[in-house]
Amino acid sequence: MGLSDEILQAFNTGMSKVRQVVEWPFGAKGLGIKSKFAGLDFKQLLPLQKRPLGSYAKTAVLLYNMLLCEDPEASQGYRYFQRKCPPMPLDDYMHQLRLQKQAYVLQSLA
């Protein structure tokens, strides 16, 4: 009972614009993660296998999200969706992160 090709095509077409919006923070000039945390883009300073690049990137995204909690107007996505989906307050965001970490720890113990 799979979805028809027409339904999948319509879904993918509708989602493609949203997918692009989600990717904007990574390359947005002056507003994106690479602009806010320029050290992530200096290839000569971050040689592969000599730095924990994954940790750097995750930390940059976390800090970027925290900045957007405080200043949602800095987000192109927020403006694109006509301010219908505001970010949660920073305290709530941090609380959700703590809950997710606790759930992860409990799951790994099970």
N, C-alpha and C positions, 0 to 999 in steps of 0.2 A: 504494500500500500504506500508507494512513494508518491511524492508530489509530481505533478506534471511539469514538463519542461517549461511550459508557458508561465506557470505560477512561480517557479524558481527564477526564471528570467525577470519577471516583473518585480519580485522581491529584491533580487540583486541590483536591478536598476534603481529602485527606490532607496536602497541602502547605500549605494555608491556615494551619494552626496554627503551622507552622514559620516561615512568612513573617511572621506577626505577632510571633513571638519575635525574629526578626532586626531588626525595626523598633523594638523596645522601647528600645534604647539612645538613640534619637534623642529620645524624649519622656519618658523615665522621670524622675519628680520626685526630685531628690536624688541620683540615680545616673546619669542620662543625660548625653549630650554637652552638651546645652543647659544643664544644671545645672553641669557641671564647667567649661564655657567659656561663661559667661553673656554675654560680649561678642558672641557670635554671634546673640543674640536681641534685641539692642537696635536696633530698626529706625531710630530717629533717629540712631544713631551709625554705621550702615552703610547710607547711601543707595546705591541701585542705581547702577551705572555710575561710582561714585566710589571704590570699594574692590574689591580682588580677592577677592570673596566665595567663589569656587570654591576658591581657594588657602587661605583661612581655614578653610573647611569640611574640606578634605582634611587640613590640618594638625591640626585638632581631632580628626578620626577617628584619625589616626596616633597622636597622643598618648594618646587614650582607649584604643586597643588596647595601647599600651605599659603604661599603668596597669593594665589587666586582666591582662597577663602577670605583673605583680608581685602583684596582689591579685584573683584570680579570683572570690572570694566577692562582690565588688562588682558582678558581672554577674548580672542577672536570668536571662538565657539559660542561663548555666552552672548556676544552681540549678534552672531549669526542666527541664533535661535530666538532672537528678539526678547532676550532677557526673561524667557519663560521658565528657565531651569536654573535658578540661582544656586551657587555653591552653598554648602552648609557652613554654618559658623565654624571657625577654627577649633573651638573647644569640642564641638560635636564630631568634627573630622578626626581629631586626635583620639576621642573616646572610641570611635568606630575602629580605628587602627589597633587600639589596645584590645578590643573585643576580638578582632580577627586574629591577633597574635595569640591570645588565650585559647581560642578555638583550634588554632594550628598546633599549639603545644599539646592540648588534650587529645587531639586526633593522632598525633605522633606517638603518644603514650599508649593508645589503645591497641 
